Amino acid sequence: MTDPMADLERQLKPYRGQFPSFRELPAEGLARSEVTGLVERLASAEDRAWRDGYASGAVYHGDPGHVAFLSQVYTAQSQSNPLHPDLWPSATKFEAEIVAMTAAMLGAGHAASEAPVAGTVSSGGTESILLAMKAYRDFARERRGVAVPEIVAPVTAHAAFDKAARFFDMPLVRVPVDDDFKADLGALAAAVTDRTAVVVGSAPTFPHGVIDPIPEIAALAADRGVPCHVDACLGGFILPWAQRLGYPVPVFDFRLPGVTSMSADTHKYGYAAKGSSVVLYRGRELRQFQYYTLTDWPGGLYLSPTLAGSRPGALSAECWAAMVSIGEKGYLEAASRILETGARIRDGVAAIPGLHVLGDPLWVTAFAAADGLDIYQVMEDMSHRGWSLNGLQRPAAVHIAVTLRHTLPGVADRFLADLAESVRQVRSNPGVSTGMAPVYGMAATLPAEVVRQLLAGYLDMLYEV
Ligand SMILES: Cc1ncc(COP(=O)(O)O)c(C=O)c1O
């Protein structure tokens, strides 16, 4: 068997020996034209996979006209930093409007309470979730006298909740999901105690793309007097339009009185450039628990709303530009195309002998294998055909998150044909694999600490020149 880590290193460092690399600053700077030439060559070497629809998620819009438009906006605002609102009041305009438009889309106008929905822009889904969990920890400590506030979340909630739990010293109570991979309500109800800082539901979940029973979770939380966070990082900019289009989507947003906060990623189906998300709260008071202020620092009065200090104002300008240029009609049309393609892919996967779809997804389809077929080998065979899919575990599965790239003519058919061919190929050559398949295989059998060390070694590898 080949050494999977060595295989991975080869995959991660394809430019070694082919491009100039630097371990120290060059004694004299390179000509700008040389630098831009190098950077453009790297970009064009990497464009193809996502541009031609071979990637799950990753680039959600990617149309050349849209990308050029965002880049033009970035150029115009490249020096902006919202940490200095006196210098760049435009940054605060963009951010306030991004928050307002996202809140309105997610039911703020119909909110069942008087408290206005308030929020901030963050750098991505993970940061939005970290911020909300930190706000709930401090809220629970200060307002409810809970010494060690806990997060209650289904096992399928994003890893960012685990990250938040560890960063902020909050025990995470993971509850199981049912046969459809949705939060088990009975288990959730049993897990909520006086120590609960927040109950979490996802709309939809990252692994299986299914929507937790949000109305029931929100009602349970309200009934027990605890807050409820809906993670709509993936679905925030699809589900409102899916509802309008008549897809079977339960109410999942601020229209439910029990929902006290939400995360929704503008840099996914909001079609902004990477580095942008929105976290929303029912009421300004909760948002205040997210803020950081320092009053006695020799550096002056310090205040920042999110985790970072200085922030890239250009990304908020881009995000705002994406939202106002696409508008309701554009988002509705995009969602319609994505949902139609998602259904074709889901049904097509289900029709491939040996594969089955997990749960009842709309546009993020997870599938597993039966009859001794190794799904990770299928994923790997797909990668040799150019596809970049996401490996899942517990149970072993793979998913594809459909984006606008997959709605281009021929892409969904090519995916289904390649997948059927991969399944045939793996059936006739079981056990032949390199790269991620054996790593996933090992992860399922090795002790957690050994897997942790493997993953840390992988991260170390990223920083080797
Ligand atoms: C449901 C869900 N929550 C949170 C995240 C985290 O988002 P990010 O990768 O932007 O930090 C993701 C990412 O895919 C997600 O699907």
Ligand as a Chemical Component Dictionary entry (heavy atoms), coordinates in Angstrom:
data_LIG
# 
_chem_comp.id                   LIG 
_chem_comp.type                 NON-POLYMER 
_chem_comp.pdbx_formal_charge   0 
_chem_comp.three_letter_code    LIG 
# 
loop_
_chem_comp_atom.comp_id 
_chem_comp_atom.atom_id 
_chem_comp_atom.alt_atom_id 
_chem_comp_atom.type_symbol 
_chem_comp_atom.charge 
_chem_comp_atom.model_Cartn_x 
_chem_comp_atom.model_Cartn_y 
_chem_comp_atom.model_Cartn_z 
_chem_comp_atom.pdbx_ordinal 
LIG C1 C1 C 0 -24.535 24.543 7.685 1  
LIG C2 C2 C 0 -23.176 25.200 7.729 2  
LIG N1 N1 N 0 -22.826 25.917 8.813 3  
LIG C3 C3 C 0 -21.635 26.526 8.902 4  
LIG C4 C4 C 0 -20.708 26.433 7.889 5  
LIG C5 C5 C 0 -19.363 27.086 8.043 6  
LIG O1 O1 O 0 -19.141 28.053 7.073 7  
LIG P1 P1 P 0 -17.699 28.604 6.704 8  
LIG O2 O2 O 0 -16.969 27.511 6.015 9  
LIG O3 O3 O 0 -18.005 29.770 5.844 10 
LIG O4 O4 O 0 -17.000 29.009 7.957 11 
LIG C6 C6 C 0 -21.028 25.688 6.753 12 
LIG C7 C7 C 0 -20.068 25.541 5.658 13 
LIG O5 O5 O 0 -20.279 24.845 4.695 14 
LIG C8 C8 C 0 -22.297 25.061 6.673 15 
LIG O6 O6 O 0 -22.651 24.327 5.597 16 
# 
loop_
_chem_comp_bond.comp_id 
_chem_comp_bond.atom_id_1 
_chem_comp_bond.atom_id_2 
_chem_comp_bond.value_order 
_chem_comp_bond.pdbx_ordinal 
LIG C1 C2 SING 1  
LIG C2 N1 SING 2  
LIG C2 C8 DOUB 3  
LIG N1 C3 DOUB 4  
LIG C3 C4 SING 5  
LIG C4 C5 SING 6  
LIG C4 C6 DOUB 7  
LIG C5 O1 SING 8  
LIG O1 P1 SING 9  
LIG P1 O2 DOUB 10 
LIG P1 O3 SING 11 
LIG P1 O4 SING 12 
LIG C6 C7 SING 13 
LIG C6 C8 SING 14 
LIG C7 O5 DOUB 15 
LIG C8 O6 SING 16 
# 
